[in-house]
Amino acid sequence: MSVFTYKMRVYYGETDKMGVAYYANYFVWYERARTEFLRKCGFPYFEIEKKGLFLPVVHAACKYISSVTYDDVICIETWISRLDGARVKFKYSVRKEDGSLVSTGETFHGFVDRQGKACRVQKDVKIFIESVVEKDREIPAK
């Protein structure tokens, strides 16, 4: 599986006074989808941590295209688009149930050891990531 879809509902507490999903929650949703993507691929994040590797976010971006509101069901597509040395790039697209595009995003993560020092990815983790990379995947508009 190279692309994973995480389906969720927007909760009341994730919205602002106008009833629209608060912008910062998209990054929380990306994290949930990324975590479940790794789990579904058979390499949950806690297993990566057991190996002494950690993946702090070093860059995050989100492009907001349309809004979602309380009780909307959204689907977050997640995939890995690049692995280079000590960094991995995840990409995201968020869609409403009708397929309309809500947002696109990306996060870059650096591999660090238990002391927080940058390090190269271990061979087994690298092989796993390379097996699921979707380098040229574009986000189709609907």
Secondary structure, 3 states (H helix, E strand, C coil): CCCEEEEEECCHHHECCCCEECCCHHHHHHHHHHHHHHHHCCCCHHHHHHCCCECCEEEEEEEECCCCECCCEEEEEEEEEEEECCEEEEEEEEEECCCCEEEEEEEEEECECCCCCECCCCHHHHHHHHHHECCCCCCCCC
